[in-house]
Amino acid sequence: MSTTRNIKRPIGGTHALLTDEQKTELDRRVQELSGNLFTPRLRNGKRIGIVLDRAGYSQVRGRGLGNRGIVTDLNSGNQYEIAGAACSLAGCICDAVAIKRAAKFRQTK
């Protein structure tokens, strides 16, 4: 019985350097995948999906009427004021309304 060694070796291009655009896109995707998805609606009724960090998500995840705080979308950098709202079920106040607060705000490293 012969034994064969299965040696895994990298095949070309494994040490390629990323361009600035590729690195920026990779950083954006990492933030998106590591964040929490929150889906409030705008005043016009359109539902949006924003990605929040843990601190922002813990601030807005509760239920009830009233202001919940201001959060920043990790994807776009837009800031939204979040307020509790009633959903379509009678007596239920589980929904949230987002009001856009400021133009784009991006953190640079």
N, C-alpha and C positions, 0 to 999 in steps of 0.2 A: 504494500500500500504506500503510495507516494503522497507526500504532503505538499500542497501548493500554498505559497504565501500570497495572500491577497493584500498587496500594498496599494493604498490609495494615494495617488500623487496628484497635485493640482495640475490642471491642464490650462496652459497659457492665459494671460490676462488677469490673473488673480491679484496682482499687485498694482493694478491701474489706479491712477489718481483721479479723484472726482473734480469736476469743474465747479466753480462757485455756484452756478445755477443748479447743478445736481445736488450739491451739498445743502443749499437752501431748501430745495424740494424734499430732500430726505429728512431734514430737521422738521419741516412742516408736517410730514406724514407721521413722524415719531410722536409729535405733540397730539395729532389727531387720534392716533391709536391708543395713546396712553391717557387720554381725557375721558370725560363722561359726557354722553350725548344728552342734551336737554332740548325739548321740542315745544317751546311756547308758541303762541300765535301773535301776530302783529295786530294793530288796531283795525286794519281792514279785513281781518279774519284769516289771512294767509298764514299757514303753519310754517315755521322755520325750524331748522335744525342747527343748533350751535353746540360747540364742543367746549366744555368747561374743565378747569382744573378741580382738584378735590375741594379746595377752600370755597370756590364759587358754587360748586354743586351742593355742598352742605348748606350753603346760605339760602338756596332757592328750592330745595327739594321738599320742603314742608307744604302743607295744605292750608288753605284759608285765605280770606280777603286781606287786603292791605299790602303795603310795600314790603318786598322781600330783600331788596338791595340792588346794587349795580354790579354787573358781571361783565367780563371781557371774553369774547369768542376767541379761542386759540387759533382757529383757522384764518379768520379775516382781520382780527385785531379790533373789530367794532365793539363798542360798549353799549350795553342795553340795561335799562332800568326794568326790573322784573316786578310785577304786581300780581297778586292772587286774583283769580276770576272764577266765575261760575262756568261749568261746562254745560253740555246740552241736557244732562239729566236733571230732573226736578230736585232742588235742594242740595245738589252736590257742588262743592266749591274746590274741585281738585285741579282746575286748569290754571294757566298763567298767561299773562299778556306781557309782551316785550315792547318797550319803547326805545327806539334807537337814540342814544345820547350824544355820541361824538363821532367825528370822522375817524378814519383809520388810525389806530395806535399800535405800532409794532415795536416790540422790544428787540434791541440789537445786542449781539454778544460782542 
